[in-house]
Structure formats: structure tokens, C-alpha cells
Amino acid sequence: MSVMVIMTVIGVLLFAVNELNISSASKTNCDSFYVKNKYRKESRFRQPEVNTLVVDLVNRQETVVCKYSMWMDKIIGDRINLCFYESFLGFSYIEISE
């Protein structure tokens, strides 16, 4: 029983830290970038579907996971709008702004 309580408390703490990170994040930059590559991993038993776009940033490549409908609409060479967020907790993230 104590293991269940500990797991629940840890889960609630992780959720609270995630929400705090999102609410305290500030938008630093929004721009459009080229899709350099795209790949898809289909779902299987205990494995989720993953639709990935590889975006060419100025100095590096970044992978962005998106919905299947967006993955189907974008082709290599298309542009995608991305916004970059930074949080004081140190967990920066990228969001698709389309």
C-alpha cells in the first residue's frame, strides 16, 4: 500500500512541475523553418505511433513530433512555423504554431 502512495505522490509532483514549467515559460522566438526529412513509426503492441518531422534550424537539426494529419500534409522542403520557449526551471521546449 505504501508503494502505491509513494508512486501517486511522485506522479502528482511530476505533473505539478511540468505545469509550473509550462506556465512560467516565456516565448523567445517564432520563425518558420524548412522540413529536411520526415519519418513515421507505426503503432504496435505497447508502442505508440510517432510522426516525426526533421527541421533544419540555423546551426542544427531538430526533430518535432506532430499529429498524423500534419505529418501527411507536409512534404520535404515545406516550411513549418515553430515557437521556442524558455523556462526558469531550465526545461526549454519547442511548439508548432500552425
C-alpha positions as CSV (number, residue, x, y, z in Angstrom):
1,M,0.0,0.0,0.0
2,S,2.8,2.4,0.8
3,V,4.4,1.8,-2.6
4,M,1.1,2.9,-4.3
5,V,1.0,6.1,-2.1
6,I,4.7,6.9,-2.9
7,M,4.1,6.3,-6.7
8,T,1.0,8.6,-6.6
9,V,2.9,11.4,-4.8
10,I,5.7,11.2,-7.3
11,G,3.3,11.3,-10.2
12,V,1.5,14.3,-8.8
13,L,4.8,16.1,-8.1
14,L,6.0,15.4,-11.7
15,F,2.7,16.7,-13.1
16,A,2.9,19.9,-10.9
17,V,6.5,20.6,-12.0
18,N,5.5,20.1,-15.7
19,E,2.6,22.6,-15.3
20,L,4.8,25.1,-13.5
21,N,7.4,24.8,-16.3
22,I,4.7,25.5,-19.0
23,S,3.1,28.3,-17.1
24,S,6.4,30.1,-16.3
25,A,7.9,29.7,-19.8
26,S,8.4,32.7,-22.0
27,K,8.3,32.8,-25.8
28,T,11.8,33.7,-27.1
29,N,11.4,33.4,-30.8
30,C,9.0,32.3,-33.5
31,D,10.1,31.7,-37.1
32,S,9.5,29.3,-40.0
33,F,11.9,26.6,-40.9
34,Y,12.3,24.0,-43.7
35,V,11.4,20.4,-43.3
36,K,14.5,18.4,-44.1
37,N,13.2,14.9,-43.6
38,K,10.2,13.1,-42.2
39,Y,9.7,9.6,-40.9
40,R,7.0,7.6,-39.1
41,K,6.9,4.8,-36.7
42,E,3.6,2.9,-36.8
43,S,2.0,1.8,-33.6
44,R,2.4,-1.8,-32.4
45,F,1.7,-3.7,-29.2
46,R,2.7,-1.3,-26.4
47,Q,4.4,1.1,-28.8
48,P,2.8,4.4,-29.7
49,E,2.6,5.9,-33.2
50,V,5.3,8.5,-33.7
51,N,5.1,11.0,-36.6
52,T,8.4,13.0,-36.8
53,L,9.5,15.9,-38.9
54,V,13.2,16.8,-39.0
55,V,13.5,20.6,-39.2
56,D,16.7,22.3,-40.3
57,L,17.5,25.1,-37.8
58,V,20.3,27.5,-38.5
59,N,23.0,25.6,-36.7
60,R,21.5,22.2,-36.0
61,Q,18.7,19.8,-36.9
62,E,15.7,19.3,-34.5
63,T,13.1,16.6,-34.5
64,V,9.5,17.7,-34.0
65,V,6.8,15.1,-33.2
66,C,3.4,16.1,-34.7
67,K,-0.1,14.7,-35.4
68,Y,-0.6,12.3,-38.3
69,S,-2.7,14.8,-40.3
70,M,0.1,17.4,-40.2
71,W,2.7,14.8,-41.0
72,M,0.7,13.8,-44.1
73,D,0.2,17.5,-45.2
74,K,3.9,18.4,-45.0
75,I,6.4,17.3,-47.6
76,I,10.2,17.6,-47.6
77,G,11.1,21.2,-48.4
78,D,7.9,22.7,-46.9
79,R,8.1,25.4,-44.2
80,I,6.8,24.9,-40.7
81,N,6.3,27.6,-38.0
82,L,7.9,26.9,-34.7
83,C,8.0,28.9,-31.4
84,F,10.8,28.4,-28.9
85,Y,10.1,28.7,-25.1
86,E,12.5,29.0,-22.2
87,S,11.6,28.5,-18.6
88,F,13.4,29.5,-15.4
89,L,13.4,25.8,-14.4
90,G,15.7,25.1,-17.4
91,F,13.3,22.8,-19.4
92,S,13.1,24.7,-22.7
93,Y,10.7,23.3,-25.4
94,I,9.6,23.9,-29.0
95,E,5.9,24.2,-30.0
96,I,4.4,24.0,-33.5
97,S,2.5,27.3,-34.1
98,E,0.3,26.3,-37.1
